[in-house]
């Protein structure tokens, strides 16, 4: 029994996501740095999970960390779960969507803003919707 609200089989995820989305969201992959469409994207709006469309980040929390991936200094409360990640010989904190469990990236405590936090997110894991009224 999964702890997530949205539960799908691996086959259902494969049918709904692109190959790259499946590799990152469901198999915990990472896109190459400086290749994602949202890395240097700064329009006003909101970022959503590409797997289930849960709203995760607002554009006012996005900043350029010069790391090659979209970076945010805070997530919308309750939308991200934090998982200890000991892969690749490192100890990190993985971030996943709290609704579907999709892998988003990792969070670090080296952010330059007042939160001190840097959510390092794969562009493939998120979708963007522009604020029409701004």
Backbone as CSV, one residue per row, in Angstrom:
resi,resn,N_x,N_y,N_z,CA_x,CA_y,CA_z,C_x,C_y,C_z
1,UNK,0.845,-1.193,0.000,0.000,0.000,0.000,0.885,1.249,0.000
2,UNK,0.678,2.095,-0.966,1.468,3.308,-1.100,0.943,4.400,-0.167
3,UNK,1.834,5.280,0.245,1.425,6.401,1.095,0.939,7.589,0.280
4,UNK,0.999,7.477,-1.050,0.628,8.594,-1.904,-0.827,8.507,-2.339
5,UNK,-1.437,9.673,-2.534,-2.844,9.736,-2.958,-3.039,9.162,-4.353
6,UNK,-2.087,9.407,-5.233,-2.185,8.943,-6.612,-1.310,7.714,-6.773
7,UNK,-1.936,6.569,-6.995,-1.224,5.314,-7.154,-1.508,4.746,-8.530
8,UNK,-0.446,4.525,-9.294,-0.567,3.945,-10.624,0.452,2.831,-10.755
9,UNK,0.163,1.908,-11.646,1.120,0.841,-11.914,2.262,1.394,-12.757
10,UNK,3.358,0.660,-12.798,4.488,1.063,-13.631,4.041,1.168,-15.095
11,UNK,3.204,0.257,-15.540,2.703,0.287,-16.920,1.875,1.548,-17.181
12,UNK,1.014,1.926,-16.228,0.226,3.149,-16.396,1.129,4.375,-16.495
13,UNK,2.166,4.458,-15.624,3.097,5.583,-15.677,3.823,5.600,-17.026
14,UNK,4.272,4.439,-17.497,4.983,4.362,-18.789,4.113,4.851,-19.939
15,UNK,2.819,4.558,-19.880,1.897,4.970,-20.942,1.590,6.467,-20.901
16,UNK,1.665,7.087,-19.726,1.287,8.490,-19.566,2.458,9.462,-19.675
17,UNK,3.652,9.022,-19.339,4.822,9.899,-19.314,5.702,9.649,-20.528
18,UNK,6.465,10.651,-20.908,7.479,10.435,-21.945,8.551,9.517,-21.356
19,UNK,9.398,8.986,-22.219,10.469,8.105,-21.754,11.366,8.820,-20.743
20,UNK,11.709,10.081,-21.038,12.573,10.861,-20.142,11.855,11.190,-18.830
21,UNK,10.581,11.538,-18.889,9.822,11.797,-17.663,9.764,10.539,-16.798
22,UNK,9.528,9.403,-17.420,9.467,8.148,-16.664,10.815,7.870,-16.004
23,UNK,11.909,8.043,-16.742,13.244,7.786,-16.205,13.532,8.669,-14.986
24,UNK,13.106,9.907,-15.039,13.403,10.815,-13.930,12.372,10.711,-12.812
25,UNK,11.094,10.851,-13.137,10.046,10.846,-12.107,9.892,9.500,-11.407
26,UNK,9.961,8.409,-12.155,9.662,7.092,-11.577,10.909,6.277,-11.250
27,UNK,12.038,6.548,-11.945,13.255,5.770,-11.714,14.359,6.595,-11.061
28,UNK,14.021,7.790,-10.618,14.930,8.668,-9.875,16.156,9.077,-10.683
29,UNK,15.960,9.315,-11.965,17.049,9.758,-12.823,17.316,11.246,-12.659
30,UNK,18.290,11.737,-13.417,18.653,13.152,-13.401,18.910,13.603,-14.838
31,UNK,18.394,14.771,-15.183,18.702,15.310,-16.508,20.096,15.929,-16.480
32,UNK,20.708,16.026,-17.638,22.030,16.639,-17.721,21.933,18.108,-17.314
33,UNK,22.939,18.631,-16.608,22.901,20.041,-16.206,22.881,20.961,-17.417
34,UNK,22.236,22.104,-17.244,22.147,23.173,-18.248,21.372,22.771,-19.496
35,UNK,20.559,21.712,-19.413,19.783,21.272,-20.578,18.283,21.446,-20.382
36,UNK,17.819,21.610,-19.161,16.391,21.674,-18.890,15.755,22.989,-19.295
37,UNK,14.523,22.919,-19.765,13.853,24.122,-20.268,13.517,25.137,-19.179
38,UNK,13.518,24.739,-17.921,13.190,25.687,-16.853,14.413,26.166,-16.066
39,UNK,15.596,25.760,-16.462,16.801,26.177,-15.751,16.914,27.701,-15.698
40,UNK,16.832,28.354,-16.831,16.960,29.821,-16.885,15.632,30.461,-17.264
41,UNK,14.572,29.955,-16.721,13.203,30.392,-17.004,12.708,31.214,-15.819
42,UNK,12.272,32.461,-16.067,11.889,33.327,-14.949,10.574,34.057,-15.169
43,UNK,9.641,33.463,-15.913,8.315,34.054,-16.055,7.561,33.934,-14.734
44,UNK,6.569,34.794,-14.552,5.718,34.728,-13.364,4.675,33.633,-13.553
45,UNK,4.540,32.787,-12.560,3.571,31.706,-12.631,3.857,30.654,-11.586
46,UNK,3.419,29.437,-11.871,3.544,28.339,-10.923,4.106,27.108,-11.614
47,UNK,4.818,26.314,-10.826,5.419,25.074,-11.311,4.667,23.896,-10.676
48,UNK,4.345,22.924,-11.518,3.530,21.779,-11.124,4.285,20.481,-11.357
49,UNK,3.933,19.436,-10.617,4.492,18.113,-10.846,4.076,17.649,-12.243
50,UNK,5.038,17.199,-13.046,4.743,16.721,-14.395,4.009,15.374,-14.374
51,UNK,4.020,14.693,-13.239,3.341,13.409,-13.135,1.877,13.501,-12.756
52,UNK,1.549,14.444,-11.882,0.166,14.500,-11.366,-0.441,15.896,-11.357
53,UNK,0.326,16.894,-11.709,-0.103,18.298,-11.786,-0.367,18.952,-10.425
54,UNK,0.221,18.419,-9.366,0.126,19.111,-8.074,1.031,20.352,-8.121
55,UNK,0.515,21.490,-7.659,1.307,22.722,-7.603,2.388,22.567,-6.538
56,UNK,3.651,22.828,-6.932,4.799,22.609,-6.053,5.538,23.884,-5.658
57,UNK,5.757,24.766,-6.645,6.577,25.957,-6.436,5.929,27.158,-7.106
58,UNK,6.129,28.332,-6.507,5.700,29.585,-7.111,6.930,30.277,-7.684
59,UNK,6.734,31.033,-8.754,7.866,31.645,-9.443,8.656,32.612,-8.562
60,UNK,8.030,33.202,-7.553,8.784,34.131,-6.699,9.815,33.429,-5.818
61,UNK,9.782,32.097,-5.767,10.776,31.353,-4.996,11.911,30.826,-5.877
62,UNK,11.860,31.103,-7.179,12.874,30.602,-8.108,14.038,31.583,-8.198
63,UNK,15.245,31.037,-8.307,16.436,31.866,-8.466,17.468,31.110,-9.300
64,UNK,18.450,31.822,-9.807,19.512,31.206,-10.594,20.655,30.836,-9.660
65,UNK,20.801,29.537,-9.406,21.864,29.054,-8.518,23.145,28.739,-9.288
66,UNK,23.109,28.892,-10.601,24.265,28.602,-11.451,24.719,27.155,-11.297
67,UNK,23.775,26.256,-11.014,24.112,24.846,-10.830,23.699,23.993,-12.028
68,UNK,22.904,24.563,-12.935,22.495,23.824,-14.114,21.100,23.247,-14.060
69,UNK,20.422,23.404,-12.936,19.046,22.924,-12.778,18.190,24.047,-12.193
70,UNK,16.894,24.002,-12.435,16.014,24.989,-11.797,16.164,24.920,-10.279
71,UNK,16.239,26.086,-9.651,16.417,26.148,-8.196,15.349,27.032,-7.577
72,UNK,14.857,26.590,-6.436,13.823,27.303,-5.686,14.270,27.373,-4.233
73,UNK,13.867,28.434,-3.525,14.259,28.520,-2.111,13.190,28.011,-1.155
74,UNK,12.010,27.682,-1.688,10.983,27.054,-0.846,9.947,26.374,-1.734
75,UNK,9.358,25.332,-1.173,8.251,24.633,-1.837,6.954,25.080,-1.171
76,UNK,5.865,24.904,-1.875,4.556,25.174,-1.269,4.349,24.140,-0.160
77,UNK,3.985,24.602,0.999,3.883,23.749,2.180,3.033,22.501,1.911
78,UNK,3.599,21.356,2.271,2.888,20.079,2.173,2.931,19.409,0.812
79,UNK,3.616,20.021,-0.163,3.607,19.455,-1.514,4.818,18.588,-1.833
80,UNK,5.831,18.645,-0.966,7.060,17.904,-1.199,7.360,17.041,0.023
81,UNK,7.726,15.783,-0.236,8.200,14.895,0.831,9.715,14.797,0.738
82,UNK,10.355,14.553,1.872,11.806,14.526,1.978,12.244,13.102,2.324
83,UNK,13.189,12.570,1.521,13.608,11.181,1.655,15.136,11.130,1.736
84,UNK,15.669,10.427,2.737,17.108,10.247,2.853,17.614,9.467,1.645
85,UNK,18.635,9.982,0.991,19.200,9.371,-0.213,20.690,9.121,0.027
86,UNK,21.082,7.838,0.079,22.483,7.471,0.294,23.121,6.918,-0.977
87,UNK,22.516,7.206,-2.125,23.039,6.694,-3.393,24.278,7.469,-3.832
88,UNK,25.033,6.895,-4.745,26.205,7.531,-5.364,27.265,7.949,-4.349
89,UNK,27.359,7.245,-3.221,28.383,7.526,-2.226,28.200,8.837,-1.486
90,UNK,26.981,9.387,-1.516,26.700,10.661,-0.858,25.509,10.492,0.086
91,UNK,25.364,11.433,0.994,24.156,11.509,1.809,23.470,12.810,1.439
92,UNK,22.274,12.679,0.849,21.518,13.841,0.387,20.070,13.674,0.808
93,UNK,19.282,14.707,0.567,17.857,14.647,0.807,17.140,14.746,-0.529
94,UNK,16.506,13.656,-0.916,15.722,13.617,-2.142,14.400,14.328,-1.890
95,UNK,13.881,14.998,-2.914,12.547,15.581,-2.829,11.644,14.873,-3.829
96,UNK,10.452,14.518,-3.348,9.457,13.843,-4.183,8.115,14.539,-4.007
97,UNK,7.280,14.449,-5.033,5.931,15.013,-4.962,5.145,14.273,-3.890
98,UNK,4.505,15.007,-3.001,3.752,14.384,-1.905,2.455,13.732,-2.378
99,UNK,2.033,14.008,-3.605,0.798,13.431,-4.130,1.026,12.122,-4.877
100,UNK,2.095,12.050,-5.698,2.311,10.857,-6.523,3.643,10.162,-6.257
101,UNK,4.524,10.772,-5.464,5.820,10.163,-5.170,6.846,10.349,-6.264
102,UNK,6.555,11.185,-7.268,7.496,11.403,-8.360,8.763,12.100,-7.892
103,UNK,9.904,11.602,-8.366,11.206,12.188,-8.032,11.334,13.558,-8.686
104,UNK,11.651,14.556,-7.888,11.822,15.921,-8.382,13.286,16.319,-8.457
105,UNK,14.059,15.907,-7.485,15.464,16.275,-7.402,15.939,16.126,-5.970
106,UNK,16.721,17.115,-5.504,17.247,17.092,-4.134,17.176,18.497,-3.541
107,UNK,17.235,18.563,-2.225,17.249,19.854,-1.531,18.553,19.951,-0.746
108,UNK,19.137,21.149,-0.760,20.414,21.397,-0.097,20.290,22.618,0.802
109,UNK,21.159,22.715,1.796,21.113,23.842,2.738,22.155,24.902,2.396
110,UNK,22.372,25.105,1.092,23.372,26.084,0.659,22.764,27.221,-0.174
111,UNK,21.477,27.452,0.000,20.813,28.499,-0.784,21.231,29.893,-0.381
112,UNK,21.270,30.823,-1.345,21.734,32.181,-1.065,20.670,33.126,-0.506
113,UNK,19.406,32.687,-0.456,18.350,33.576,0.032,18.173,33.403,1.542
114,UNK,17.233,34.140,2.094,17.015,34.099,3.550,16.592,32.718,4.053
115,UNK,16.044,31.862,3.182,15.658,30.508,3.633,16.882,29.615,3.805
116,UNK,17.974,29.926,3.099,19.169,29.093,3.157,18.994,27.757,2.450
117,UNK,17.898,27.605,1.723,17.554,26.334,1.102,17.609,26.448,-0.417
118,UNK,18.090,25.359,-1.056,18.102,25.293,-2.519,17.465,23.973,-2.949
119,UNK,16.246,24.080,-3.463,15.575,22.935,-4.056,16.088,22.823,-5.487
120,UNK,16.849,21.806,-5.786,17.458,21.589,-7.093,16.574,20.580,-7.831
121,UNK,15.876,21.041,-8.867,14.782,20.284,-9.479,15.072,19.999,-10.954
122,UNK,14.739,18.814,-11.399,14.830,18.473,-12.817,13.697,19.160,-13.574
123,UNK,14.011,19.856,-14.667,12.970,20.480,-15.490,11.948,19.449,-15.970
124,UNK,12.403,18.255,-16.269,11.520,17.198,-16.773,10.460,16.818,-15.739
125,UNK,10.748,17.054,-14.470,9.827,16.690,-13.390,8.710,17.694,-13.178
126,UNK,8.828,18.862,-13.808,7.852,19.928,-13.558,7.283,20.489,-14.858
127,UNK,6.118,21.085,-14.728,5.471,21.850,-15.788,5.239,23.258,-15.247
128,UNK,5.106,24.215,-16.144,4.924,25.604,-15.756,3.626,26.144,-16.337
129,UNK,2.930,26.950,-15.544,1.758,27.689,-16.028,1.947,29.153,-15.671
130,UNK,1.903,29.977,-16.698,2.098,31.412,-16.541,0.903,32.031,-15.826
131,UNK,1.188,33.016,-14.969,0.101,33.793,-14.352,-0.413,34.769,-15.390
132,UNK,-1.645,34.637,-15.773,-2.248,35.472,-16.800,-2.431,36.907,-16.324
133,UNK,-2.684,37.099,-15.041,-2.977,38.433,-14.507,-1.722,39.214,-14.148
134,UNK,-0.536,38.709,-14.444,0.688,39.425,-14.089,1.461,39.871,-15.285
